[in-house]
């Protein structure tokens, strides 16, 4: 059985890069539609996170997963589409974030 709380956390994490990329698009174009997307996803992410914490997932774990998904995805999107630099150190530190989240999950038994 799929843990719905975990799906809510993943949905929250995936909303982060959407609003960040939309914010970049809005800043570049000042198009009100991009601004609306930013506002919508700034609301959707925390709402999904709130739904996740109503169940079995601890707040600390949910927040850590949310932030790590967002950080990793925004870094990758920035590298792929905006030519942001990415090097071994960046990848190493992203890896540490992921290891930290997995470690928190393991010690809390979530």
N, C-alpha and C positions, 0 to 999 in steps of 0.2 A: 504494500500500500504506500502511495506517495504521501509524504508529509506536506500537508497544505501550508503549514507555517513556513517551511523551507521555501516553498514556491513563492510565497508572499515576499520573503526576504530577497530572493533572486529577482523578482519583478521590481522591487524597490531599487536594487543595485543596478539593474539594466536601465532604469529611468534616469539615473544620474548622467550618463554620457549623452542621453538625448537632450536634456535641458542644457548641458554645458555646450554641446555643439550648436544648439539653437541659439544660445546666448552669443556665441561667436558670430553666427549668421546675422542675428539682430544687430549686433554692434557694427558689423560690416555694411549692412544694407539699410538699417533703421526701418525695415519693413514691419509693420504692425502685426502681421501674421506670425512672424518669427517671435515677436514679443509675446503673443498669445500662447505659442507653443512653450516658451520658457515658463510662463506663469502656470500653465497647466501641469507641466511635468515637475515643477517645483512643489506642486501640491500633491501630485500622484505618488512620488517617491516616499515622502513621509507618511502618507496615508497607507501605502502598502506595508511600510515598516510597522506602523501601528497595528495593522491587522495581524502581522506575524507575531508580535509580542503579546497578543491576547491569548495565544495558545501555549505551547510547550517550550518555545524557544526563549531563553533568557534575554533580557534587554542588551546586556553586554555582548553576547554572541551575535544577536541580530544586527546591532549597530556595527560591529567589527566586520561582519560579512558584507553589509551594505556598503560601507566605506571602501573595503578592499576591492569589491567588484567595480565600483565607480572609478577608483584610482587606476586600476589596471586597464579598464576599458578606455578611459579618457587618454591615458598615456599611449595606448596602441592606436587609437583614432587620430590623435595628434601627430603621431609618427607617420601613419599611412596617408593622411589627407592634408596635413598642414606642414609637413616637412619639419616637425619638431625633432630635435636631436634625441637619439636614444643610443645608449652605449651599454657596455657590460655592467657598469656600476648601477645604472638605472634598472636594468633587468635584475641584478642581484638584490637591490633594495625592494623591488616589487615582489621578488621571490620571498624575501624575509617577511613582508606583510602577509603573504599567503601562508607561510609556515606558522606565523604567529596566530593567525585566525584558526588554522587547523589545530594548533596546540591548545588554544583556548577551548575549542570544541571538545577536544579529547579530555582535558582535565575537568571540565564541567559535566561531562557525560550527556551533553545535549544530543 
